[in-house]
Amino acid sequence: MLDVNINKQLPHFLLDIAFQVEDEILVLFGPSGAGKTTILNIIAGLEHPDTGHILLNERSFFQNGHKPLPTQKRNVGYLFQDYALFPHMTVAHNIAYGVDKKAQAEASLLINQLVEVLGIPHLLPKYPHQISGGEKQRVALARALATAPSLLLLDEPLSALDRETRLECQKELLRLHQIWKIPFIIVTHDLDEAKKLGDRILFLEHGAVRTNR
């Protein structure tokens, strides 16, 4: 279980948020500038709160008075809005990037499974500029899951896709969650998408939860 209770002063408001996530999909929904991406960045360790705590399966990521756990030690997968694929690397190398070299033998089995589940074996020798938006999304998902994370963060992962591809990828995300059974936290400002993907939705405004359902 992920337990988040944090405060952080931002330029225009105080981010004051508390929630818990089991092995479910939690959607952070709200207008641009509500603090959604900042929450993901704090959980990932890319930013730090001013006060509070973050625990994943009772392991401390952040606690008042203690040094924050470094990002690389948090075992968190992060799918960025622009997918952040390396243009000079093939799909195969992009997926394997970040996997501990000492664990590559074990990871190769997981990567092979991910590639098959996501239907992208034919993309492995290609480069990001040679594949479509939906294919990039699947490659980024494979990379995010290749390290067998305990938590997956997704920042508006479908916003750049056309409607048909977006609907297809929504189904893919739900299917992957059923397979991996870890907490997913998804940021979106599309209410229909939030309702389709989320087991729970936190409605955020100016850094605070307005409704929770």
N, C-alpha and C positions, 0 to 999 in steps of 0.2 A: 504493500500500500504506500502511496505517496501522500505525505502530509506537508502542506504548505501553509505557513502563517507569516507573512512578511509585510514590511513597510519600507517604502523608498520615496524620498522627496524628489519629484520630477519638476521640470521647469514650470508647469502650469497647474499641477495638482499633486496631492499626496496619494501614492499608490498604497492602498491598504486592503489587503486581500487575504482570505483564509479559505482553504478547501482541502478535501481529501479525495483521492482517486483510488479505487480498487482496480481490478483487471477489467476495465470498461473503457468506453470512449467518452471523454469529457470534451465538450466544445466550449471554447471561449468566444462569445459572440458580442459584437458591438461595433460602433462606428470607428473610423480611423482615428488614431490618437487616444483611444480609450485605455491603452496600457497593455494590450493583449500580447504583442510581440515582446515587450519588456519582461513580462512574466515568463515567457518561454526562455528568454536569454538568461534570466536569473536562475531558473531551474537548471539550465545547461551549464551555468558557471561563467558565461560570457560577460555578465554583469553581476553585481552583488547588491543585496538589499542593505538598508541602513540598520534595521533591527529585525528580529524574528527567528524563524527556524525553517529548515527544509529537510525532511527525512524521507528516504526511500527504503522500504522494508527495514525500518529502524536504523538504517545507516545514515549518519549525519552528513549532509551536503553543506549546510550552513547553520551555525548556532552562535548567538551573541557571545562575544568574548573568546571565540576560537577562530583559528585560521580556516577560511573556506576550503573545501575539498577542491583540488584542481579539476578543470573540465575533463581532462583525459582519464581521470580516475573515477568518474561518475557512472560510467557504463550507460550513457544516455545516447540514443539515436536522435538525430536532428535533421529533418527535411526542410530545407530553406525554401522560401517562396520562389526564388529563381533557380532552384535545384543545385546551384553552385558546383556543377560538374567541371572538371578540369579539361579545357579544350584541347590540350596537347596530349591527353591520354586516351587510349581506347576505352570502350565501355568496360571491357574485362578489367583493365587496370584501375578504372574509376571505382568499380565495385569493390575491388580488393584493397583500395587505399584505406589506410587506418587500421587494418587488421594487424595485430601483433605478429611480427615475423616468427616468433617462437610458437605461435598457435596456428600457423598457416595450414598445417596438415589437417587439423580438426576443422578449421574454418572453411577449407575447400569443400568439404562435404555440405556444410550449410550453404555456401555460395552456390553450389550446383543445385541444391534444392530450391533456393530462391529464384535462380535463373529459370528453372523449369516451371515453378509455380506462377511466375510472372510472365511466362511465355516469351522470353527474350534471348534464347540461345543464339539466334541468328544475328543478334546485334553485337555480340561480343567483340568482333574485330573492327567494328566501326568507331568513328569519332563523333562527339556530340553534335557537330554541325551537320552530320549526315543522317540524323534521326529526327523524328517528329516530336512535338511537345508532349504527347501522351507517352511516347517511348522514353523520353527523358525523365518523365515522372516515374516510370517503372524502374529505370536504372537508378535513380536517386533513392527510391524506396529500397531497392536491393542493397545499395551501399549503406543506407542507414541501418538496415537489419543484419548486415553481414558480420557485425561484431557481437551478435546475440545480445542486444541491449535489454536492460530491465525496464525501460521506459522509452516511448517514442514520442517526440515532439514534432508537430507538423504546422508550419506557418503558411497559411493560405496556399496549400499545395496544389490546388486545382484552378486557381484564379486566372491563369494564363491560357487555359484550354478552351476550345470551342465546346458548345453545349453537348454534342454527341459524345465527344471524348471525355468530357467532364462526368457525364452520367456513367459511362463505362468505368472510369477510374474510381468513382464513388463506390461502385459495386466491388472493385478490386480491394479498396481499403477495408471494407466490411469483411470481405473474405479473409484477408490477411490477418485481421484482428482475431477472427475465429480460430485461425491456425496458431498464432503466436501467443494469444491470451496474456498480454501484458498491457499496462495502462497506455492508452493513446491520448494525447492532448492535442486537439486540432483548433487552430485559429481560423475564423472565417467571419466575413461580414455579409454572407449570403444566408438569409434565414431558412430558405428551403433546404439548402445544403446542411445547415446546422440540425434541422429537424430529422433529416434522413440519416445522418451519420451519428448523431449524439445519443448515447444512453442518458446523458444529462447535459444540460446547457446552462452555463453561467452567463447572464446578460450583464455586460460591463459598461460603465459610463464613468468617465473621469477617474479611473483607477479604483473603482469600488463596484461590488456586486449589487445590482439593482434588483434582480430577481434570479431565482435558482430553481430550475425545474427539469 
